[in-house]
Amino acid sequence: MQEINEIIGERISLARKNKKMSAVELSNVTGFSGARISHWEQGRRMPNIESIHVLSAALDTTPAYLLALDDVKINEGNTQTKIPLVNFNDANSSQSTSFLEIEPNHNNELFATTLVDESMSPPFFKGDVVVFERNTQAKDGDFLLIQIKKTNQILFRRFSIDYSDIENPSYTIEPMNKDFQIIKANDLELFSILGVYRNKYRVFL
């Protein structure tokens, strides 16, 4: 059985290669020596949490992925329950399809993902772990994790419905951060709903 330092090393190496970055380039970006990066990737040593955050930012991935945290814990009453942690950082990667492979669970098919940008800040910030319920139904005002069908881009956004024309309602996919683009649509076929945000859960890594 692999040691955790070996698993973390493999994930650092894979994330670096997926970004088409050499070890020297990673060293230049992060300030870590090439020898240190080599030790981490070979599993001879393990980075501390501060180093993991620096690496994840440089590699466009999440600390949870590098640390091999493939699930998180949520509070349900007086107990803690594990739910899957899904990495949607790259919609074209094999990791994104793992959402479809998650086995249904007794928590109404809950899953979590780590936010990869500041588009919903505040109150949500890059690096936050957010819990969703797999659901294809959305109500006005819901916070949704969606996938744009044309580009496969995965976004976390606020969903609103304009009923000014009752026979032809329009839909808005809106970030909280005004530096990001608002999407307006007259047809729900523009995107797929991956999950609806559930705010009652506290997450533990």
N, C-alpha and C positions, 0 to 999 in steps of 0.2 A: 504493500500500500504506500502511495506517495506521501511524503511529508508535506506540510503546508507550505514550507519555504520553497519546495520544488514546484508546487502548483502555482504559487505566486510568480516565481521566476519564469515559468512557461507563459503565463498570461502577460507579463511585461514584454517578453520577447515577441509574442504573437501580436500584441497591440502595436509594438514598434514596427514590425514588418508590415502590418496592415496599413500603417500610415506611410509606408515606403521611406522609412527613416533609418539611417545607419546608427550604430551604437555611438559613433563619434558625433553625429548630429544631435542625438539625444543628450549626449554629454554637454555639448555647446549650449543647448536650449535650457537645460536644467541646472547647469553648474556642477553636477556630480561628475566625478572622475570616471574615465572609461573603465578603470579597474573595478570601481565600485559597482557600476552597472553590470559588468561581466559577472561579478560575484553574485549579484542578485539574480540575474537571468539563469545562471548555472545552479541556483539553489544553495550556494555555499553560505550565503548570508541572507537575512531578511530585512527589508526596509522598514523603518519605523513609520508611524502614521503620518507624520509631517512630510516625509519623503514620498509616501504613497500619494498624498494630495498633489505634490509638485509633479510627480510622474503622470498622474491621471490628467492633469491640465495640459501637459505637454503632448500627451498621446490621444487627446480627445476621447477619453473614456471616463469611467467613474471609479472612485475609490472602492466601491463595493465589488465591481468586477475584478479589479486587480487583487483584492483581498479574498477572492473566491467565495464571496458571500452570495450564494445562489438562492438564499431565502432570507426573509426577515421575520421578526416576531411582532405581533400586535397584541394589545390587551383586549381580551373579551371577558367582561365581568372581572372575576378574580383570577383568571388564568391567562397565560400567554400562549398564543397559537402561531405556528409557522405558516407563512404564505410565500409563494414564489416571488423572487425578485427578477424582473425581466429587463434586459438591457436593450433599449430601443435607440441607442446612440447612433447607430448606423442602420438605416432602414434597408440597406442592400446587403447587410451581413447575414450570416446564418443565424446569428443570435436573435435577430428581430423575428424570425419565423418561429422561434421557440414559444412565442405566445400561443400559437395555434396548437402546440404540443403539450401545453400544461394540462395535467389531468384535473377534471372537475373536483372540487373539494367541498367540504361541508359548510364553508363560509360564504355561500352564495357565489362561489367562483371568484374570490378576491385575489388580486395580485398587486404587486408594488413595482414601481420603477423610479429611477433617479432622474431628476430634471437636469437637462443638459445646457440650459441657457437661462437668461434673466427675463424672458418674454412675459412671465406672469408675476413679476415682482413689482411692488409687494402685493400680496402677502407671501408668495412662493418665490424661492430663490434657487439659483443653480446649485446642484448638489443635494437639495432636499429629496428625501424619499417619500413618495406619495402613494397612497393606497387607492385602488380603483376596484369597482365591481364590473365584471364583464357584462356588458349590456348593450343592446343595439337600439334601445329606446332612450330618447332624451327629451327633457322638458325645458321650457324657457328658463334661463338662469342657471342651468347645470354647468359644471366645469367638466369638460370632456377631454379624453385622450383620443385623437382622431388620426386617420391616415388619409392623406390626399391621394386619390386614386391615380391621377395622372403622373405624379412625381414620386409616389411612395413615401413622401415626407411625413413624418410623425410629429404631431403638434399637441401641446396641452393648451387649451383655450376655453374661454367662456362662450357659451352658446346662447343666442337669443333669437326670438322669433317675432317678426313684425306682421301683425294681422291687419294692417291698414286696408289691404285688399283681402277680404276674408276668403275669397276663392283662390287667390294666388299669393299665399304668404311668402315672405322672403326671410332669409336666414343670415345671421351674422356670426362669424367665428372671430372672436376678438381677444387680443392679448391685453393684459393689465398694464404692461409697459408700452407706452405710446411710441417708443422707438421701433416697434415691430409692426408688421403689416396687418391690417384688418382685412378679412376675407368676407365678401358678401356673395350670396348665392340664391338663386331662385329654385334650386333643385337639390334635394338631399343626396342625389346620386354622385355629387362631387366628391364625397368622402365616405369613409367607413368609420363607424364608432367602435373603438376598441374597448373603451371603458368609461364609466362615470365615476367621478371623484367621490370618495366617501370620507367625510371629515371627522368622523367620530373615533377614529383609530389613532392611537399613539404608536409610533414605530420604534422598535429597538433593533439595532444591528447586532 
